[in-house]
Amino acid sequence: MALFNLDIERYYQTKSEEGIELKSIAYLQYPIYCIHATIMDSTPDPLEKLDKAIIKCILLNNEMSSLDIAQFLSVQKRGVEMRIEQMKSEGLIKGKNSLIVTELGRDILIFSKEKRLQKRQHNFYLDGIDFKPLSSELYSVKYLKSFFNENEFTYYTNSKGETISYKPFKPNIVHEPLNKEKVLENIFNIPVNERESWAIPLGLEEIETIDFTKMSMSILVGLMIKDDKPYREIIDGFSNVGDSEKIKSFESKIRNQIAKLELRIDTWKDKNENEKFAFASNWVEIDKENDEEKLQFITREDLKLALSKLYKVEFSSEEEIINTKYEIGINITEELLLKQKSNRSLLLRNLERGREYQRISVNNGIWVVFISFKTNSPFVYNLLEIKNFLEGATNKNLEVHHITERLFGYKNYRQALVLLEEFELLEKIDINQHMHIEELVNE
């Protein structure tokens, strides 16, 4: 899996400010071709000034050694030797002990009559669907490191100490069969003054041979609500803020498919008959017709299993499970909280925020799922109010008697303190009350 840089919380807040609510993030691998090419390139060599200086030395005295030339030009001998070998390979000079500048060498380096062509290797990265060059922005290290080779494997050790091989290359979007003519056409159709923007050598004259490697690039798709309707858009997971400008060209190729992307839950039993679940997308069957506007298709039973496993919740009624076309989550009731043996504080924290996100394995095409937390229970509202008051009292270092004055105004404050695991405070209250009674008796 790719190591994304996306700040999920920041991205969520940014979308909220735009009136868009993020519900989940799907994971896809977009097809890329790495074209390994042998090219003829007339791009000026940065060391051409040195080459011209060496040529002039040879014309002055063709018996000068590499060391003589190096000393004369105040450069390293090895550098001179490398440039002489390069010029020999290009046919600009020839000879061994006595070097001779060829006619081609004179025309190129002395009289500038001819272009200097160099045969070299160059990698072009192309879109795996339409064979168009990728923007030079995608040649930066953070993107190139995220490209998966079809022959690449990752090894890890599982809980049993076994070494497992995992092949991250799962081309969810199939590569189009490579068309050499189309590849060449798309590369040479880029105007010379725009080549730099597409990582094409400015002096590219000819592509002699090509080979290729199938690769894929990890991309994210946000499943969201906009104007009370499903909305999906590509997210650049390697951008901290999710700016998708660099990969915008991908969206047009898969717009019809991502418009039908949904969240699913897969369930099964392992060999010990234990129930398991995994969040997944419907990408493997994305071409099926689906006219209903929804972001997820999840049965209540599957969702119940997933939420009970995630939050160790024992559900008492159907109303405690939120499952709509756009949203999944937990409706926290008094009964649910009272039955809860652990994780109450986690549920209440999530309820205060209204949501929590689960970041999960991407093997099934899902990276992040947002879980909603709601309540319509007066008891739960009362509990939250007490919780917030106690947090504020702690921050203000209030004395116990000031806290009790407020707490005694709540009908079920003792039960609330037990549920909030405020046992130390409960003990202090009991001690104060007991001491107060004893004082009255003694008087």
N, C-alpha and C positions, 0 to 999 in steps of 0.2 A: 504494500500500500504506500502511496505517496505521503510524504510528510507535509501536510498543508500548513500554510501560515495564517489562514483566515482567523480573525478574532470574531468568534461566533456571537458573543454578547454585543460587541460593537456593531456588527452587521445587523443583528436583530433590532437594536435601537434605531439605527439609521433607517431601516425599512419602516419601523413604526412611525417615525417622524414623517414619512412619505404616505402614511395611511395604509401601509401594507403589513400584514401579519404573517410571519414566517412560521410554517407548521412542521416541515421536515426538509432534509437535504438529501437528495439522491446522489449516487456516485456512478459515473460512467467512465469508460475508457474509450477515448476518441482515436481513430486509426491515423497513424503517421507513417510515411515512408521516409527512410533515410537513404538517399541516393548517393552511392559512392561513385564518383565520376573522375575520369582522367580528362583534364581540360587543357586547351591552349589558351593562355591568358596573356594579354598585352598590358595588364596593369603595371605601371612603373614600379620597378624593383627599388625598394628603399636603399639598397646598396649599389645602385647604378653609378653613383658618383665615384665610388671606390673602383668599380669596374673600368670606368673611363680613365681614371688615373693609372690603373695597372696597364691598360692598353697603351697609353702614352709612354710609359716606361719601356714597354716591349718595343715600341716603334723607335725609341731612342737607342736601345741596345737589347737586341733579342737574346743575348746570352746572359742577361741578368738573372740571378737565381731568385727564388721566393724570398730568401733572407735578404738579398740585396734590395729587392723591391720594398719589402716591409720596412727596412731601415730607412730607405729613401723617403717613404711616405709616412714614417713614424706610426706604423700600425703593427699589430701582431702578425708574426709569420703564419700562424695557423689560419688566420682570417684571409690572408692573401692566397694561401694554398686552396682553401675552400672555394674562393671566388674564381680562381683559375680553372678548377675542376668543373664548376658550374658553367663557365663560358665555353669550355671544351664540349660539354654535353649539349650546348645549344649551337655548336658549330661556329662560334665567333672567333675562336683561336684554335690552333692545332700545334702539334709538335711535342717533344719531350724535353730535351736539353736546350734546344734552340726553339723558342716559341715564335709562331708566325700568326699575325692577324689576318684572318680570312677576308675575302671580299665582302661577305655578309657582315662580318664584324665591323669593317670600315663603314659600310652603308648604314648600319644601325647605331654604332657608338661614336663614330667620327662625324659622318655627314648627315645623320638622322633622316635617311631616305626611306628606311623600312621600319615597320613596327617590330619591336622586340617581343617575340612570342616565347613563353615558357610553358613547358609541359609539366603539369603538377596535379596533385590529387586534391579534390575538394568535395566536401559533403554538403548536399542540398537536403533540407527537410521540407517535405511536401505534405499537403493534406491528403489523407488516404482515400478520400472520396472523389475529389475532382482534380487531383494532381497539381494543384496550384501551390506555388512557394509559400512557406510560412513567413510571417513578418520577422524581421531581424530581431525584434524585441523578444521573440521566443527562443533566440539563440543564447540568451543569458544563462548563466550557470544554474540558477534555481529552476529553470524550466528544463534544460537539457538533462539535469540530474533526475528529473521526474519521468523522462521517457523510458518506458519499459521495452526491452528487446524481447522478441518472441522466444529466444533461447535462454532467457534469464531465469534463474531459480534463486529463491531465498531459502535458507536453512535455519531452522530453529529447534529448540529442545522443548518437548511437551512436558506435562506434569509427571509423566512416568519416566522421564529421563531419556526418552527416545528422540533420535534426531529425525525430524520430518522435513521433507522438501516441499516447498510451496511455490507454485508458478504464478507470479503476479500478473503475467500477460494473459488477460482474458478479454479479448477484443469484443466487447459488447456490441460495438458497431463494426460491421464486417468491412475489411479492406476491399476496395474495387480492384479487380485484376490489373496489374500494372500495364499501362500502355505507353511504350517508349516514345512513340511519335507525339502523343499528347504531352508527355513530360517535357520533351524538348521544345515543343510549341509554347507551352506555358512559361517556360523559363525565358526563352528569347523574345516573348511578347512583352516582357517588362522593359519599358524605355530605359535607355542607358542612364538618364538623369534620375531615375527612380530605383536603380538596382541596389543601392546601399540600404534602402528601406526593407529589402527582401533578402539581404545577405547574399547577393549575387556579385561576384567580382566585377568591378567596373570595366575591366578590359577583357571580359570573356569573349573569345572569338569562336571557339569550337568546343563541342563535347565529343571526345573520341569514343569513349566507352563508358558504360554505366553498369553498376551492380546495385543491389538494394537489400535493405534489411527491413522487415516489418516491425513496426514499433507502435506503441500507443501512449497517449497522454491522458493523465487523470483529469477529469473535469467534474464539476458539481452542478447540480440543478436544484434550485430552490423551489419547493412546493409551497405556495403562499395563497393568501386571501387578499383580493383587491376589489374594492367596491362590492363586497359581499359575493364575489364570484371567484372561482379557482383561477389562479395565475401562476405561471411557471417561467423561470428565466435561468439562463446559465450564470454560474458564479465562478469567478477565478479564485480557486482555493489557494493559490500561491501569492495572492495579493492580500495584505493584512486587512484591507477594507472591502475585499470582494469585488473590486473594480474589474469589469469584464471586457474592457475595451480591447485588450490584446487578443482575446479569443472570440471576439464578436463574430468573426467570419464563420466559426463553427456552427453557430446557432441556426443560420439559414439552411444548412444541410440537413438538420435533424429536427426542424421546427415541428413538423407534423407528428413525429414520434414523442417528443417531450411534452406536447400538448395533451397526451393521453397517459402520462406517467402518474402512477399512483403508489401509495404506501400499502403494503400487505403485511400479514404476519403468517409465517410458516410454523406449523406445530408438528411434533412427532414424538415417538417414544424410543428411548435408547434400549440397548440390549437388556438392561435391568428393569425395563418397563417404567422408567422415570420419564415424566412429561417434560419436553423441551420446547423452546420456541426461538424464533429469530425474526427480527424485522427484515423485510425484503421489499423489493420493488417489483412491478409487473413487467420489467423490461423484456424478459424472455418471451412474453406473449404480447408485446406492445402493438403488433400489427392487427390484433383482433379489433373488430369494430366495437366502439364504446361511445355511445351518445350521451350518457348521463354525466352531468357536471359534478364531479366529486374529486377529492384529493386522496381518498383512501377507500379501500374495500376490505373491511375487516369484520369478521363475525364477532358477536358479543362474547361467545365462549372462548375464542382465541385471545381476545383482548383481556378477558378476565384472568386467563392463565398468565399472560405476559405481565400485567400489572401486579398480580399477587406475587409473582417471582421477583419482580424488580423492587417492590416496596414492602414485601412480607406482610401483605394485607389480606385479611380474611373478610371477604365481602358477605354482607347479610341480605342485600336486596339489589334488584336490578337498577334502582335509581342511583346507586353509588358508582355506577360505571357510565362514563360519558363516551358515547360512540355515535358520531354523526358523520355526514359526508365530508366535513372539514376538520373535525376535532376529535381527539381521544384524550381521556383523562379520568380523574377521580373526583366524585362529588362527596366530600367528607361530611358524614353524618355523626350525630352523637353516638349512635350504636357502634359505628365503625371505630371511632376513637376509643370507646370503652373496652372493646374487644381486642384492641391492638396491644400486643405484648411488648413491642419495641418499636423504634422508629417514629414515635409520636412527634418528637421534636422536628424530625426531617419533614414529616407531612405538614406540620404547622408552618415551617419556614417556606416550604413550597407554596402553601396556601397564601401566605402573605405576598409572595411574588406573583402568584397566579399561574406559575408554570415552572417547569424544570426541563432541561434537555438531557437526553441520553446520547452520548457519543459511543458508537458501536462499531463492530467489525464491518468492513465494506464488502465482504465476500458475497453478500446477497444483494448488493446494489444500493444500500442505504448507509449513510454516514451519521446523520443526526436526526433524532426524533424529539419533537417537543410534546411534553405531557402537560395537560391543563389540570389545575387544581381549583375547585370551586366549593362553595357551601351555601346552603340556604337555611342552616340550622342556627336558631338563636343561642343554643348551648355552645356551639363552636365559636360563634361571634363573641360571646361572653368570655370564652377561654382565651381568644386572641387578644381581647381588650386587656385582660389581666396580665397576659404575657408581655404585652407592650408596656404596660404600667410598671411591671417589675424590672424590665430592662432599663427604663428611664430612671427608676428609683436607684438602681445599682450605679448608674452613671453619675447620679447626683449625690451618692453616698447618704441617702436618707436613713434616719434612725428607724428602728423597728416599730416604735409606737406611731410614727408618721405613716408607715406602710400599712399597719393594721387599721388605722382610722379609715383608710380608703378601702382596704380589702373587705372590712366588715359590711360594706355597702353592697357587696355581691352575695347573692343568695347561696350559691354553691362554691364559696371560695375554697373550702377545705378540699373538696373533690378536685377543683381546678389545680390547686397546688400539688396534689398527688399526681395528676396527669402530666403536669409540667415538671415533675421530678424535683420540686423545690422543697426537699425534705428538711434541709437545714433551716430554712425560713419557718417551716411549719413547726419545727421543734422550738425555735425561739419564741414563736407566738404562744405555744402551749406553756412554755416556762413562764412567760410574762403573765399570762392569764392565771396560771396556778399560783404564782407569787402574789398576784393582786387579790385573789380569793383568800389566801392565808392571812394577808394583812388585815382584811376586813374581819375575819374570824377573831383574830387576836385583839382587835380593837373592841 
